[in-house]
Amino acid sequence: MQIPAQSSVAKMRIAVLITSHNRVATTVRCLEALLTNRDSEFELKPFVVDDGSTDGTSTTISHQFPSVHLVQGSGMLYWSKGMNLAWQTALEETFDAYLWLNDDVVLFPDAVRTLVQTYKDFNHHSGSDCIVVGCLTDPDSGIYTYGVGMRDSNWHPGRGRMLEPSPEKAVEAESFHGNVVLVPHSVVEKIGIIDSVFSHAMGDTDYSLRAAKAGVKILAAPGFVGTCPFNTATPKNLREVMGRKFVPPKDWWIFTRRHSGTFSWPIAFLSPYVGSIIPRSLRNALRPKSKL
């Protein structure tokens, strides 16, 4: 289903979905960069879930950005559940598209225009659905940090390789990170929103795999649309691996059952936990050698 015809004449209404917890300066910087993206062709309305912050996030946002729709969270939502709440709130109004935006992203001034134009070009030429992803670089090193990927495993749904964006044209992908993602309402009507069954991670990968199964194209917009530092946090032991921010068993069980093969899902499910108790030296020795 395409966006209604009137959207090509009237301003495209975009709900910007953000969730935040106790990093007010980072969230403010994100909103400041977002609002440099105002354009005559679209209207942006940010929905920010303040997930129980104690650093004055809500007060600061309400004073500096009165147009932002603030939603209060319990403090235990984390990313996927926070984004689900922001999206549920936005659905109470009528929007043509929804822009996922991590609050540690600083968009370039033409970022949203690039995403919207990529969507419009594809929709005009194909008449079909697509999700458009913005690729990001580290603000200091310039290294590619988040964007799109291709699956490189038939049995493990969480494994893949990053796919470089093209500076001049959209690139088709199979999965994406959820940092900057434009989802038209037509896709929401087809596959729904981020699944609240996931706490933190997996919600974005699950959405990309559900979209692909439904025949929705995933495109990386040309070039890079902003900056975002790479999250270097890694679990040190099995207990941390099973923690909410990494691979909680309940979430991972659902994810692997949903996206792995009938016979391979138990292996996929156990792999991060078994891997965490094998010494690093042995893991390196067992890792397949690159064919490149």
Residue, then its C-alpha position, 0 to 999 in steps of 0.5 A: m500500500q502506498i502513502p495516500a496521494q495527498s501526501s505528495v502535495a501536502k507536507m509529509r508528516i513525520a513522527v520522530l521517535i526517540t527514547s532517552h535515559n539520563r543523558v540530557a546533554t546528549t539528547v539535547r544535542c540530538l534534538e538541536a541537530l534534528l531541528t536543523n532539518r526543517d524543510s518545506e516538503f515535510e513536517l517533523k514532530p518529535f516524540v521523546v520517551d524520557d525513561g525515568s531520567t533523574d538528570g532533568t531531561s524532561t524539564t530541559i526538553s520542555h523548556q528548550f523544545p516546547s514542540v516535542h511530545l514528551v512521554q514518561g517511562s518507568g525507568m525500565l523500558y530500555w531501547s526496544k520497549g521505549m521505542n515501542l511506547a514512542w511509536q504507540t503514542a505517535l499512532e494516536e495521530t496521523f503520520d505519513a512516516y516514522l523516523w527512528l532516531n537514537d538520541d546519541v545521533v547528530l544528524f547532518p542538516d540535509a539528513v532527513r531530506t536525503l531519507v525522504q527523497t530516497y523513499k520518494d524516488f523508490n516509491h515513484h519508480s517501483g510503486s512498492d514499500c521500502i524502509v530507508v536507513g541512514c548510515l552513520t560515522d564516528p564523530d572523531s575517527g570518521i569510521y563507519t559505525y551504524g547502518v545496514g548489513m547483509r546476512d552471512s549465515n543461513w542458520h544464525p539470524g544475528r550474524g551478518r556483515m556491514l554493507e557500505p553505503s554508496p555516495e551517489k545512490a541507494v543500496e539495497a540491504e537485508s538488515f539494519h541498525g535502528n539508529v536512523v530509520l525511516v518507516p513509511h506508514s504503509v509498512v506499519e500497516k503491513i508488519g506493525i511496529i517494534d515488538s515490545v516483547f524485546s527489552h533493549a537490543m534485537g528489536d531493530t534486527d527483528y523488525s528488519l527481518r520481519a520486513a524482509k519476510a514481508g517483501v519490504k525493501i530495505l535501502a541505505a540512503p546515499g552517503f552518510v546522514g550523521t554521526c554516532p559513536f560506536n557502543t564499545a560495551t561488551p559483556k565480560n562473563l555469562r552473567e553479563v551476556m544474559g543481562r538485559k542489554f545484551v542477550p537476555p534468554k527470554d528475548w533471544w529465545i523468541f528471536t531465534r525461534r522466529h528467525s532461525g530454521t526449524f532444526s538450527w534454532p536451538i544451536a543459534f539460541l545456545s551459541p552466545y551463552v556457550g561462547s561466553i564460557i569458552p576461553r577467548s584463545l580457544r574461540n579464536a582458534l575455532r573461528p573459521k578463517s576468512k576467505l578474503 
